[in-house]
Amino acid sequence: MIERLNQTHVPAFGFKIIGKLAAADIEQMCTAIDEAVRSHQKPIGLLLDFTQAHGAAWTARWEEMRFLQRHTDRIARLAIVSDDDWQEIAQMVLVAAAVLQGETLYFTSSELHHAWHWVKLFKREEQMPVRVMYPGTGLFRDYTPEYMGV
């Protein structure tokens, strides 16, 4: 199940994932964000709270990838909130973040206020912990084909 967080308002959206994530949950979240993206001209921020999540169905992951691919130029920053090991969470969301190409940071539940501040204002507070999961540079930004001219 996905619950829309009360602090949500354009240009920042927050959702809490509770239990095992299903494809229908992703569709519900996508509908809310699609509406906002259409009405807001600038890129938005997205906060996903995984503190009560217990995995995801493969169909949910597929829907998530399709959604992020559609909005790769409209979501500029992604805050992941969890109390699990951040490197473990990074492995789970790395592919989605790379498709999105938005900067992705990790926060613990005790740092939720920092996550909201960053997602809403795209500013890092001086005392804010910074755990970069994905720098938002794009998958092929510095890629040079190895076999050119062969």
C-alpha positions in Angstrom: 0.0 0.0 0.0 1.1 3.6 -0.7 0.1 6.4 1.5 0.4 10.0 0.3 2.1 12.1 2.9 0.5 15.2 4.3 3.5 17.5 3.6 3.0 16.9 -0.1 2.4 19.9 -2.3 3.9 21.1 -5.5 6.9 21.1 -6.2 7.5 18.2 -3.7 5.6 14.9 -3.3 6.0 12.3 -0.6 4.7 8.8 -0.3 5.1 6.1 2.4 5.3 2.5 1.3 3.6 0.2 3.8 4.0 -3.6 3.4 4.8 -5.2 0.1 4.7 -2.9 -2.9 2.3 -4.0 -5.6 1.8 -2.8 -9.2 -1.6 -1.2 -8.3 0.2 0.9 -5.7 2.6 2.3 -8.2 -0.3 3.1 -10.6 -2.0 5.0 -7.8 1.1 7.0 -7.0 1.7 7.7 -10.7 -1.7 9.1 -11.2 -1.2 11.7 -8.5 2.3 12.7 -9.8 1.1 12.7 -13.5 -1.4 15.4 -12.6 1.1 17.5 -10.8 3.7 17.2 -13.5 1.2 18.4 -16.1 0.3 21.5 -14.1 3.8 22.4 -12.8 6.4 23.7 -15.3 9.5 23.1 -13.3 11.0 19.7 -12.2 9.6 18.3 -9.0 11.1 16.5 -6.0 9.9 13.1 -4.8 10.3 11.6 -1.3 9.7 7.9 -0.8 9.5 6.6 2.8 10.5 2.9 3.0 10.5 2.6 6.8 7.5 0.3 6.8 8.1 -1.4 3.4 8.6 -5.1 3.1 9.8 -5.6 -0.5 8.1 -5.3 -3.8 6.6 -7.5 -6.4 8.4 -7.7 -9.8 5.4 -6.2 -11.5 5.6 -3.2 -9.1 9.3 -2.7 -10.0 8.4 -2.8 -13.7 5.7 -0.2 -13.3 8.0 1.9 -11.3 10.7 1.8 -14.0 8.1 2.7 -16.7 6.8 5.6 -14.6 10.3 7.0 -13.9 11.3 6.6 -17.6 8.3 8.8 -18.6 9.3 11.5 -16.2 13.1 11.4 -16.4 13.2 15.1 -17.2 10.5 16.2 -14.7 11.7 14.7 -11.4 15.0 16.4 -10.4 15.5 15.0 -7.0 14.6 11.8 -5.1 14.9 11.4 -1.3 14.8 7.8 0.0 13.9 7.5 3.7 14.6 4.2 5.4 16.1 2.8 8.6 17.7 -0.1 6.7 21.4 -0.1 5.8 21.7 2.7 3.1 24.0 0.6 0.9 21.4 -2.2 0.9 18.7 0.2 -0.1 20.9 1.8 -2.7 21.2 -1.6 -4.4 17.4 -1.8 -4.5 16.8 1.7 -6.0 19.9 2.2 -8.0 18.5 1.1 -11.3 15.3 3.2 -10.9 17.4 6.2 -9.9 19.7 5.8 -12.9 16.7 5.6 -15.2 15.3 8.7 -13.5 18.6 10.6 -13.8 17.7 12.8 -10.9 19.9 13.2 -7.9 19.1 10.6 -5.2 19.9 11.0 -1.5 19.3 8.6 1.4 17.9 9.7 4.8 17.0 7.8 8.0 13.6 8.3 9.6 15.1 10.6 12.2 16.3 12.8 9.3 12.9 13.1 7.7 12.8 16.9 8.1 16.1 17.2 6.2 14.7 15.0 3.4 11.6 17.3 3.1 13.8 20.4 3.1 16.0 19.1 0.3 13.1 17.8 -1.8 11.1 21.0 -1.5 13.9 23.5 -1.9 16.7 21.6 -3.5 19.1 23.0 -0.9 21.3 21.2 1.5 21.4 22.5 5.0 24.8 22.8 6.6 24.1 20.1 9.3 22.3 17.8 6.8 23.8 14.4 6.4 24.5 13.6 2.8 24.5 10.0 1.5 24.4 10.1 -2.3 22.8 7.1 -3.8 23.0 8.4 -7.3 24.5 11.8 -8.4 21.9 12.4 -11.1 24.4 12.6 -13.9 22.8 10.1 -16.3 23.9 6.6 -17.3 25.8 7.5 -20.4 27.0 11.1 -19.6 30.7 10.3 -19.8 30.5 7.1 -21.9 32.9 6.7 -24.8 32.3 3.8 -27.1 35.4 1.5 -26.9 35.3 0.2 -30.5 34.9 3.4 -32.6 36.5 3.1 -35.9 36.9 -0.7 -36.0 
